[in-house]
Amino acid sequence: MKLAFAGKGGAGKTTLTAWTADYLARHGHNVWLIDADTALSLGRASGLARTDLPAPLINRHDIIMERISSGLINLTPDVEDLPEALSVAVPLGGPTVTGVAAGRKRLLVMGSITHAGGGCACEANALLKALLAHLVYDRDEWVLVDLEAGVEHLGRGTVAMVDALVVVSEPSLRSLETASEISQLATGLGLPRQVLALNRHSCSGMRNRSLASSDATDGKALHTLAPALALPERRVAIPTLAGLQERMLEHAHVTGLPESAMVDEFVTMLLQQVMESAHTKQSLAPSRGVCCA
């Protein structure tokens, strides 16, 4: 299955992408992490040291010109070998499921065409699209794409390639308004399969659950706003995690938290909502081999 994560800057989409990838790998699934955000923070959030991060594809002008330019721009370049060549392995953030061989996580950093430089923005854009399309259409594995913050990137056709979109928001009006814009634009681009992930949901004693079944005050307020904001109908929420707040004061990685059991519950519910929205029968049960996404 191929998922994209989008939301307002600072809402937590990179954190949720890293959590989801780690959960899947610990349950035996192979996962491709695609950092398509200009902040390029997914690798650090997933546990890589700064020195271990792969160079953004957008900066590999040698590869861009080799695969794309030979007098005319090649819009269908051969990219089959590039994912393995340009990606790096990502460590697991916690223990695997008993009796299940861990899957692998690999990170591929795309970069942004706004930083292409060198006058090769068109060529770089063509290669980025071809590589992402290869991962989404030709790879029978999980692919998680951490998109740029905001809504501008949606016009580039990225979301049209994935199975479902996770729209990440904080419980604030500005963040929810951005989530609504993202949701509407994605729907207009042909991707109605969406789940709203409400991050840092401040409800005392709340456990992970669908907002539709929550009787929390802010949960009710969100549903009151939902018709006006046109938010995704499927929704899950996770409260503020003290362990994450403490971790981020000194470290960049967000996996292996003290609240890891709660994080796993949240990711399980998120993926269940995603698969229901995409009308897939794929199981979340631990895989004892390569997962066919």
N, C-alpha and C positions, 0 to 999 in steps of 0.2 A: 504494500500500500504506500502511496505517496501523499504526504501531508505538507502543507505550508502553514507557517505561523506568522501572523501579522498583527500590528497594533501600534498604538501611540508610543513614542519613545519613552522608555522608562516604565512601561506597563508590566514588563516581565516576560516578554515573548522569548527572548534568548534563554532565560532560565527555564521556562517551560519546555523549550526545544531540547535543552540539555537533559532535563529530567526524563523526558519521554524516550530519548535515545538510550539513556542508561538503563531504564526499565526494560526496554525491549532486548537489549544485548544481554542483560543478566538473565533474561528468560529464554535465551538461546537463539535470538533472531539476529541476523546480520543487518547492519544499519549504515546508511550513508548520511552523513551530516553535511549539509550544503550551507555555507555561510554566504548569503547574498546581501548582507547588510553592510552599509558603508562603515559602521563602527567596528566590524571585524572582531567581535568579542566572543563568538561561539566557542572557539578553541580554548580560550582561557577559562570560560565558564565550564567547559567539559573536563578540565583537569590538565591541560597541556601547559608547559612552561612557555614563556614568550619566545625563547630560543628554539622551541620545537615546532612552532607554527609554520605551516607551508606558505610559500609565497603566493599572493593572490594571482590567479590566472591572468587578470587584467594587466599585471606588470610583466608578464612573460611575452614581451614583444617578439622574441625569436619564434616562439610557437605560434603566436597569432599570425605572423607574416608567412610562416611555413605552411600552415593549414588553410589559410584564407586567401592570401594574395599571390597570384601568379599572373599579373597583368590585369585580370578582372577579379572581383570579389567572388569567392566560392561560397555560396549560401548553404551548401550541404557538405561541409568538410568531414573528413574521417576523424572521429574522436574516440573510437572504441578503446584505444590504449591509454587515453589520457587520465581517466579516473584513478587507476592504480598508480600511474607515473607521477601524478601531481598531488596525491593525497597522502595523509599520514595516519598512523594508527592512533586511536584515542583510548586511554585506559578506562577500565571499569571503575565506577565510583562506589561499589559495594559488593557484597557477596552474591554469588549466583544462586539460582534455585537448586535445591538438593537433587542430585541425580541428573542434572541437565548441563550439557556442555555449553559454555558461554558463547554467545555470538560475538562477532567483531564489530567495532565501530571505526569508521574511517571518516576523516574530515577533509573536505575539499573547499577551498576558499575561492570564491568567484571574484569579489571586488565589484566596483561600480564603474559603469561606463563614463560617469561624470569625471572620473579620475584617470581616464585612459591615457591622456597625454600623447605626445609624439604624433599627433594627427591621424591616429588609427582607430578612432572611436567606432566607425562603421564596421571595420574588420573585427574589432574586439567584441562588439555587440553580436555579430553573426556567430562567432565562436562560442560565446557564452550561451546563446540560445541553443546551439547545436549540442553542446555538452550537457546542458540541463535536460534537453529533450531525450538524449541518449539514456541518461540516468533514470528518467521518469518512465519512458516507454520500453526500453530494451533490457533494463536490469530487473530481475525478478526478486528484488529485495526491498526492504523498507527504505524509503528516502524521505528525510525531513529537511525542509527548506526554511531557514531563518531569513525572512524577507526584511527589506529596509523598513524603517519606522515611517509611519504616515501612510498616505494614499497614492503618492505620485507614481510609485513603481508598478501599480496595478495595470497601468496602461501599456506596459511592455509585453503583456501576454503571458507572464510567468504563471499566474494562478490557473490559467486555462489548462495547464498540463497536469495538474495534480488531481487526486481523488477527492480531497476535502480540504477545507480551510479552517484553521483554528484562529478565531479572532480574539486576541487577548486584550483585556481592559482592566483598569482599576475601578473601584466604585466611586468614581467622580464624574461629574457632568461632562467636563472636557474630554476625558478619556473615553467615555461612553459615546459621545458625539463622533469622535474619530472612529470608534468601532462601528458605529452605524454607517458612516461614510464608506468604510472599507467593505462592509457587508453588502451595501447596495451596489458599489462598483463591481465587486466580484460577481454578484448575481447577474449584473448586466453583461459581464464577460463570459457568462455561461457556467458559473460555478455556484449553484444554490446550496450545495452540500457544505454546511457550515455549523460550527459549534462555538458558542461564546464561552470563553474561559475567564471568569471573574477572579482576578488575583487580589490578594490582600483583603479578603472579605472579613470585615471586623464584626463578627458575631460571637459573643461569649459562648464557649463550649461547643461551637459548631464542629461537626465532623463533615467529611466530604460527602456531598450529595447533590442531586440536581436541584437547581434553584426552583424548579417547578414544584418541588415537594417541601421547600424550606418555608418555615413560618417566621423567619427572621424579619425584623423591621425593614432593614435595607434591602432584603430580598423582595419584600412586597413593593417597596418603592421602585425597585428596578423594573418589576413587572408593570407598574403603573406607567413608567416612562416608555416601556418597550414599544407599544403601538406607535407612539410619536417618533421614536428614534429608529424604528425598523431594524431592531437587533435580531440576530439569529434566534430561532425558537428553541433550539437545543442549548442547554446551559449547564455548566458545572462551576463550582467555586472552591477556593481554598483560602483559609485564613492567613493572616500574617504569621510567619514562623520566626520565633525568637532565635532559633539556631542559625537560620539564614542571615538574619540581621547581624548577628555576632560574627559569623564567618566572613561576611563581606567587608568588615572593618579591617581585616588583615589579609584575606586571601581572595583570589578571583574565582576559584572553582565553586560550584554550587551543588555538587553531588556528594553523597555520603554524609548527609546531615543527621543530627540527633533525631529529627522528626522524619527519618527516611520511611518509616512504615506509613505515616500519613501521606507522604509524597507518593508512595506507591499506590495507595488507595485512590488518590486523586487521579493519577495517570491511568489507572485501570478504568475508572469511571469516564474519564475523558475519551479514551480509546473506544470504549463501548458506545458512547454517544456518536463518535466519529463514524464508526462502522455502521451503526444504525442509519445515520444520515446518508451514508454512501450505499446503503442497501447491500452490504456484503455479508457473507456468512463466514468470513475468516475468523478463526478462533484466536483468543488471547492466551490460550493454555500454553504452558512452557513447551517450546519446540525442542525436539531431540535431534534435529538436523537443520538444514537450511530452510528458513521460512519462505514459502512462496507467497509473496505479497500481491 
